[in-house]
Amino acid sequence: MKNYVEQFRKERGLNQEEFARAIRVSRQTVSSIENGKYNPSLELAFIIADFFGKTIEEIFVYERGV
């Protein structure tokens, strides 16, 4: 699954640690999400979307066959 977490985080001027604190996860979790190594739970996806004022679909893009 492709995502735009890193892009939106940088647009807000946040580093991974600051963003992680804001959404109550570890910096390693943020890094793994941004690198596509970890797909967040639906609850965490909603938390991230709410933080950025976006829909889940604007942040996480499912790519078939990937």
Biopython code that builds the backbone (N, CA, C, O; Angstrom):
import numpy as np
from Bio.PDB.StructureBuilder import StructureBuilder

atoms = [
    (1, "MET", "N", (0.845, -1.176, 0.000)),
    (1, "MET", "CA", (0.000, 0.000, 0.000)),
    (1, "MET", "C", (0.889, 1.237, 0.000)),
    (1, "MET", "O", (1.816, 1.358, 0.800)),
    (2, "LYS", "N", (0.589, 2.137, -0.901)),
    (2, "LYS", "CA", (1.312, 3.401, -0.998)),
    (2, "LYS", "C", (0.692, 4.386, -0.013)),
    (2, "LYS", "O", (-0.510, 4.337, 0.247)),
    (3, "ASN", "N", (1.514, 5.280, 0.534)),
    (3, "ASN", "CA", (0.945, 6.291, 1.418)),
    (3, "ASN", "C", (1.695, 7.608, 1.290)),
    (3, "ASN", "O", (2.820, 7.669, 0.793)),
    (4, "TYR", "N", (1.029, 8.661, 1.758)),
    (4, "TYR", "CA", (1.573, 10.013, 1.686)),
    (4, "TYR", "C", (1.849, 10.589, 3.074)),
    (4, "TYR", "O", (1.860, 11.807, 3.255)),
    (5, "VAL", "N", (2.073, 9.713, 4.051)),
    (5, "VAL", "CA", (2.301, 10.156, 5.421)),
    (5, "VAL", "C", (3.521, 11.067, 5.492)),
    (5, "VAL", "O", (3.457, 12.147, 6.080)),
    (6, "GLU", "N", (4.621, 10.640, 4.900)),
    (6, "GLU", "CA", (5.843, 11.441, 4.957)),
    (6, "GLU", "C", (5.630, 12.818, 4.326)),
    (6, "GLU", "O", (6.056, 13.829, 4.884)),
    (7, "GLN", "N", (4.985, 12.858, 3.188)),
    (7, "GLN", "CA", (4.736, 14.127, 2.501)),
    (7, "GLN", "C", (3.922, 15.077, 3.378)),
    (7, "GLN", "O", (4.288, 16.241, 3.538)),
    (8, "PHE", "N", (2.824, 14.585, 3.945)),
    (8, "PHE", "CA", (1.981, 15.440, 4.775)),
    (8, "PHE", "C", (2.694, 15.837, 6.064)),
    (8, "PHE", "O", (2.525, 16.959, 6.542)),
    (9, "ARG", "N", (3.482, 14.939, 6.624)),
    (9, "ARG", "CA", (4.235, 15.246, 7.841)),
    (9, "ARG", "C", (5.229, 16.376, 7.576)),
    (9, "ARG", "O", (5.332, 17.318, 8.361)),
    (10, "LYS", "N", (5.961, 16.273, 6.463)),
    (10, "LYS", "CA", (6.947, 17.299, 6.126)),
    (10, "LYS", "C", (6.286, 18.631, 5.802)),
    (10, "LYS", "O", (6.835, 19.686, 6.119)),
    (11, "GLU", "N", (5.108, 18.596, 5.171)),
    (11, "GLU", "CA", (4.379, 19.834, 4.888)),
    (11, "GLU", "C", (4.018, 20.565, 6.178)),
    (11, "GLU", "O", (3.929, 21.793, 6.197)),
    (12, "ARG", "N", (3.810, 19.812, 7.246)),
    (12, "ARG", "CA", (3.506, 20.392, 8.553)),
    (12, "ARG", "C", (4.764, 20.821, 9.306)),
    (12, "ARG", "O", (4.679, 21.428, 10.373)),
    (13, "GLY", "N", (5.932, 20.502, 8.744)),
    (13, "GLY", "CA", (7.182, 20.879, 9.384)),
    (13, "GLY", "C", (7.526, 20.044, 10.603)),
    (13, "GLY", "O", (8.217, 20.515, 11.506)),
    (14, "LEU", "N", (7.050, 18.812, 10.635)),
    (14, "LEU", "CA", (7.291, 17.929, 11.765)),
    (14, "LEU", "C", (8.351, 16.885, 11.434)),
    (14, "LEU", "O", (8.418, 16.397, 10.306)),
    (15, "ASN", "N", (9.177, 16.545, 12.418)),
    (15, "ASN", "CA", (10.055, 15.395, 12.225)),
    (15, "ASN", "C", (9.297, 14.149, 12.695)),
    (15, "ASN", "O", (8.202, 14.253, 13.248)),
    (16, "GLN", "N", (9.881, 12.989, 12.474)),
    (16, "GLN", "CA", (9.183, 11.744, 12.810)),
    (16, "GLN", "C", (8.861, 11.659, 14.301)),
    (16, "GLN", "O", (7.783, 11.201, 14.677)),
    (17, "GLU", "N", (9.784, 12.094, 15.142)),
    (17, "GLU", "CA", (9.583, 12.031, 16.592)),
    (17, "GLU", "C", (8.398, 12.894, 17.026)),
    (17, "GLU", "O", (7.573, 12.457, 17.828)),
    (18, "GLU", "N", (8.312, 14.100, 16.506)),
    (18, "GLU", "CA", (7.212, 15.007, 16.855)),
    (18, "GLU", "C", (5.865, 14.441, 16.400)),
    (18, "GLU", "O", (4.880, 14.480, 17.137)),
    (19, "PHE", "N", (5.843, 13.919, 15.186)),
    (19, "PHE", "CA", (4.611, 13.334, 14.661)),
    (19, "PHE", "C", (4.217, 12.107, 15.473)),
    (19, "PHE", "O", (3.046, 11.929, 15.809)),
    (20, "ALA", "N", (5.191, 11.266, 15.787)),
    (20, "ALA", "CA", (4.923, 10.055, 16.577)),
    (20, "ALA", "C", (4.304, 10.418, 17.926)),
    (20, "ALA", "O", (3.337, 9.788, 18.353)),
    (21, "ARG", "N", (4.854, 11.423, 18.592)),
    (21, "ARG", "CA", (4.289, 11.859, 19.883)),
    (21, "ARG", "C", (2.847, 12.335, 19.716)),
    (21, "ARG", "O", (1.984, 12.043, 20.544)),
    (22, "ALA", "N", (2.604, 13.068, 18.636)),
    (22, "ALA", "CA", (1.270, 13.624, 18.409)),
    (22, "ALA", "C", (0.215, 12.540, 18.206)),
    (22, "ALA", "O", (-0.934, 12.706, 18.617)),
    (23, "ILE", "N", (0.599, 11.431, 17.575)),
    (23, "ILE", "CA", (-0.376, 10.362, 17.322)),
    (23, "ILE", "C", (-0.191, 9.175, 18.265)),
    (23, "ILE", "O", (-0.849, 8.145, 18.118)),
    (24, "ARG", "N", (0.721, 9.332, 19.244)),
    (24, "ARG", "CA", (0.931, 8.355, 20.312)),
    (24, "ARG", "C", (1.398, 6.985, 19.833)),
    (24, "ARG", "O", (0.862, 5.949, 20.227)),
    (25, "VAL", "N", (2.415, 7.013, 18.970)),
    (25, "VAL", "CA", (3.096, 5.789, 18.551)),
    (25, "VAL", "C", (4.600, 6.053, 18.639)),
    (25, "VAL", "O", (5.025, 7.170, 18.934)),
    (26, "SER", "N", (5.391, 5.025, 18.383)),
    (26, "SER", "CA", (6.844, 5.214, 18.420)),
    (26, "SER", "C", (7.340, 5.828, 17.110)),
    (26, "SER", "O", (6.671, 5.746, 16.080)),
    (27, "ARG", "N", (8.509, 6.437, 17.166)),
    (27, "ARG", "CA", (9.121, 6.973, 15.954)),
    (27, "ARG", "C", (9.371, 5.846, 14.968)),
    (27, "ARG", "O", (9.251, 6.043, 13.759)),
    (28, "GLN", "N", (9.716, 4.664, 15.469)),
    (28, "GLN", "CA", (9.961, 3.512, 14.600)),
    (28, "GLN", "C", (8.697, 3.116, 13.838)),
    (28, "GLN", "O", (8.769, 2.701, 12.681)),
    (29, "THR", "N", (7.548, 3.245, 14.483)),
    (29, "THR", "CA", (6.286, 2.947, 13.802)),
    (29, "THR", "C", (6.049, 3.924, 12.664)),
    (29, "THR", "O", (5.654, 3.523, 11.569)),
    (30, "VAL", "N", (6.290, 5.201, 12.916)),
    (30, "VAL", "CA", (6.137, 6.214, 11.863)),
    (30, "VAL", "C", (7.078, 5.901, 10.711)),
    (30, "VAL", "O", (6.673, 5.944, 9.549)),
    (31, "SER", "N", (8.321, 5.589, 11.018)),
    (31, "SER", "CA", (9.304, 5.263, 9.984)),
    (31, "SER", "C", (8.848, 4.063, 9.156)),
    (31, "SER", "O", (8.933, 4.084, 7.928)),
    (32, "SER", "N", (8.367, 3.024, 9.825)),
    (32, "SER", "CA", (7.922, 1.820, 9.121)),
    (32, "SER", "C", (6.716, 2.092, 8.230)),
    (32, "SER", "O", (6.622, 1.554, 7.126)),
    (33, "ILE", "N", (5.800, 2.921, 8.702)),
    (33, "ILE", "CA", (4.635, 3.282, 7.880)),
    (33, "ILE", "C", (5.098, 4.044, 6.647)),
    (33, "ILE", "O", (4.688, 3.736, 5.528)),
    (34, "GLU", "N", (5.958, 5.045, 6.855)),
    (34, "GLU", "CA", (6.423, 5.869, 5.735)),
    (34, "GLU", "C", (7.195, 5.056, 4.709)),
    (34, "GLU", "O", (7.134, 5.351, 3.515)),
    (35, "ASN", "N", (7.916, 4.044, 5.152)),
    (35, "ASN", "CA", (8.709, 3.213, 4.238)),
    (35, "ASN", "C", (7.921, 2.052, 3.649)),
    (35, "ASN", "O", (8.472, 1.250, 2.896)),
    (36, "GLY", "N", (6.641, 1.954, 3.983)),
    (36, "GLY", "CA", (5.801, 0.890, 3.437)),
    (36, "GLY", "C", (6.078, -0.473, 4.027)),
    (36, "GLY", "O", (5.676, -1.484, 3.451)),
    (37, "LYS", "N", (6.756, -0.527, 5.165)),
    (37, "LYS", "CA", (7.074, -1.811, 5.799)),
    (37, "LYS", "C", (6.005, -2.227, 6.803)),
    (37, "LYS", "O", (6.008, -3.357, 7.291)),
    (38, "TYR", "N", (5.093, -1.308, 7.107)),
    (38, "TYR", "CA", (4.048, -1.585, 8.088)),
    (38, "TYR", "C", (2.780, -0.875, 7.666)),
    (38, "TYR", "O", (2.793, 0.326, 7.396)),
    (39, "ASN", "N", (1.682, -1.618, 7.606)),
    (39, "ASN", "CA", (0.385, -1.017, 7.324)),
    (39, "ASN", "C", (-0.328, -0.817, 8.658)),
    (39, "ASN", "O", (-0.520, -1.774, 9.409)),
    (40, "PRO", "N", (-0.718, 0.412, 8.954)),
    (40, "PRO", "CA", (-1.337, 0.681, 10.243)),
    (40, "PRO", "C", (-2.701, 0.017, 10.373)),
    (40, "PRO", "O", (-3.347, -0.307, 9.377)),
    (41, "SER", "N", (-3.122, -0.178, 11.605)),
    (41, "SER", "CA", (-4.478, -0.664, 11.856)),
    (41, "SER", "C", (-5.464, 0.376, 11.332)),
    (41, "SER", "O", (-5.098, 1.523, 11.076)),
    (42, "LEU", "N", (-6.690, -0.033, 11.182)),
    (42, "LEU", "CA", (-7.717, 0.898, 10.713)),
    (42, "LEU", "C", (-7.859, 2.055, 11.691)),
    (42, "LEU", "O", (-8.029, 3.202, 11.278)),
    (43, "GLU", "N", (-7.790, 1.760, 12.989)),
    (43, "GLU", "CA", (-7.886, 2.811, 14.003)),
    (43, "GLU", "C", (-6.747, 3.826, 13.858)),
    (43, "GLU", "O", (-6.983, 5.034, 13.897)),
    (44, "LEU", "N", (-5.512, 3.339, 13.690)),
    (44, "LEU", "CA", (-4.373, 4.239, 13.534)),
    (44, "LEU", "C", (-4.474, 5.023, 12.225)),
    (44, "LEU", "O", (-4.105, 6.196, 12.176)),
    (45, "ALA", "N", (-4.965, 4.389, 11.178)),
    (45, "ALA", "CA", (-5.150, 5.096, 9.904)),
    (45, "ALA", "C", (-6.123, 6.262, 10.077)),
    (45, "ALA", "O", (-5.903, 7.339, 9.522)),
    (46, "PHE", "N", (-7.195, 6.057, 10.843)),
    (46, "PHE", "CA", (-8.144, 7.138, 11.112)),
    (46, "PHE", "C", (-7.500, 8.242, 11.941)),
    (46, "PHE", "O", (-7.741, 9.424, 11.693)),
    (47, "ILE", "N", (-6.682, 7.869, 12.923)),
    (47, "ILE", "CA", (-5.990, 8.857, 13.755)),
    (47, "ILE", "C", (-5.080, 9.720, 12.888)),
    (47, "ILE", "O", (-5.056, 10.943, 13.030)),
    (48, "ILE", "N", (-4.330, 9.079, 11.988)),
    (48, "ILE", "CA", (-3.426, 9.809, 11.089)),
    (48, "ILE", "C", (-4.223, 10.731, 10.170)),
    (48, "ILE", "O", (-3.871, 11.897, 9.994)),
    (49, "ALA", "N", (-5.296, 10.202, 9.586)),
    (49, "ALA", "CA", (-6.130, 11.009, 8.690)),
    (49, "ALA", "C", (-6.718, 12.209, 9.427)),
    (49, "ALA", "O", (-6.715, 13.324, 8.905)),
    (50, "ASP", "N", (-7.218, 11.983, 10.629)),
    (50, "ASP", "CA", (-7.782, 13.079, 11.416)),
    (50, "ASP", "C", (-6.719, 14.130, 11.738)),
    (50, "ASP", "O", (-6.993, 15.329, 11.689)),
    (51, "PHE", "N", (-5.519, 13.682, 12.064)),
    (51, "PHE", "CA", (-4.439, 14.603, 12.392)),
    (51, "PHE", "C", (-4.174, 15.570, 11.242)),
    (51, "PHE", "O", (-3.971, 16.764, 11.457)),
    (52, "PHE", "N", (-4.178, 15.043, 10.026)),
    (52, "PHE", "CA", (-3.892, 15.865, 8.851)),
    (52, "PHE", "C", (-5.141, 16.530, 8.261)),
    (52, "PHE", "O", (-5.033, 17.331, 7.332)),
    (53, "GLY", "N", (-6.312, 16.207, 8.789)),
    (53, "GLY", "CA", (-7.544, 16.769, 8.246)),
    (53, "GLY", "C", (-7.850, 16.244, 6.856)),
    (53, "GLY", "O", (-8.395, 16.955, 6.012)),
    (54, "LYS", "N", (-7.491, 14.986, 6.630)),
    (54, "LYS", "CA", (-7.684, 14.352, 5.322)),
    (54, "LYS", "C", (-8.527, 13.097, 5.496)),
    (54, "LYS", "O", (-8.781, 12.658, 6.618)),
    (55, "THR", "N", (-8.956, 12.528, 4.381)),
    (55, "THR", "CA", (-9.616, 11.227, 4.430)),
    (55, "THR", "C", (-8.543, 10.146, 4.376)),
    (55, "THR", "O", (-7.417, 10.396, 3.945)),
    (56, "ILE", "N", (-8.896, 8.963, 4.808)),
    (56, "ILE", "CA", (-7.951, 7.840, 4.735)),
    (56, "ILE", "C", (-7.508, 7.630, 3.291)),
    (56, "ILE", "O", (-6.340, 7.339, 3.032)),
    (57, "GLU", "N", (-8.436, 7.776, 2.358)),
    (57, "GLU", "CA", (-8.126, 7.548, 0.945)),
    (57, "GLU", "C", (-7.139, 8.557, 0.385)),
    (57, "GLU", "O", (-6.437, 8.262, -0.582)),
    (58, "GLU", "N", (-7.074, 9.745, 0.977)),
    (58, "GLU", "CA", (-6.114, 10.751, 0.531)),
    (58, "GLU", "C", (-4.697, 10.442, 1.026)),
    (58, "GLU", "O", (-3.718, 10.932, 0.463)),
    (59, "ILE", "N", (-4.599, 9.645, 2.058)),
    (59, "ILE", "CA", (-3.304, 9.339, 2.649)),
    (59, "ILE", "C", (-2.799, 7.953, 2.273)),
    (59, "ILE", "O", (-1.617, 7.773, 1.979)),
    (60, "PHE", "N", (-3.698, 6.977, 2.283)),
    (60, "PHE", "CA", (-3.322, 5.591, 1.990)),
    (60, "PHE", "C", (-3.974, 5.144, 0.695)),
    (60, "PHE", "O", (-5.190, 5.247, 0.534)),
    (61, "VAL", "N", (-3.169, 4.652, -0.219)),
    (61, "VAL", "CA", (-3.650, 4.254, -1.549)),
    (61, "VAL", "C", (-3.362, 2.767, -1.761)),
    (61, "VAL", "O", (-2.211, 2.334, -1.803)),
    (62, "TYR", "N", (-4.439, 2.011, -1.892)),
    (62, "TYR", "CA", (-4.280, 0.584, -2.153)),
    (62, "TYR", "C", (-3.920, 0.372, -3.623)),
    (62, "TYR", "O", (-4.587, 0.882, -4.523)),
    (63, "GLU", "N", (-2.861, -0.387, -3.841)),
    (63, "GLU", "CA", (-2.436, -0.696, -5.218)),
    (63, "GLU", "C", (-2.628, -2.183, -5.452)),
    (63, "GLU", "O", (-1.969, -3.008, -4.819)),
    (64, "ARG", "N", (-3.513, -2.518, -6.345)),
    (64, "ARG", "CA", (-3.793, -3.926, -6.635)),
    (64, "ARG", "C", (-2.565, -4.608, -7.245)),
    (64, "ARG", "O", (-1.828, -4.025, -8.040)),
    (65, "GLY", "N", (-2.382, -5.846, -6.843)),
    (65, "GLY", "CA", (-1.314, -6.649, -7.422)),
    (65, "GLY", "C", (0.074, -6.311, -6.898)),
    (65, "GLY", "O", (1.074, -6.817, -7.408)),
    (66, "VAL", "N", (0.137, -5.464, -5.890)),
    (66, "VAL", "CA", (1.442, -5.087, -5.338)),
    (66, "VAL", "C", (1.673, -5.835, -4.053)),
    (66, "VAL", "O", (2.714, -5.667, -3.419)),
]
sb = StructureBuilder()
sb.init_structure("model")
sb.init_model(0)
sb.init_chain("A")
sb.init_seg("    ")
for serial, (resi, resn, name, xyz) in enumerate(atoms, 1):
    if name == "N":
        sb.init_residue(resn, " ", resi, " ")
    sb.init_atom(name, np.array(xyz, "f"), 0.0, 1.0, " ", f" {name:<3s}", serial, name[0])
structure = sb.get_structure()
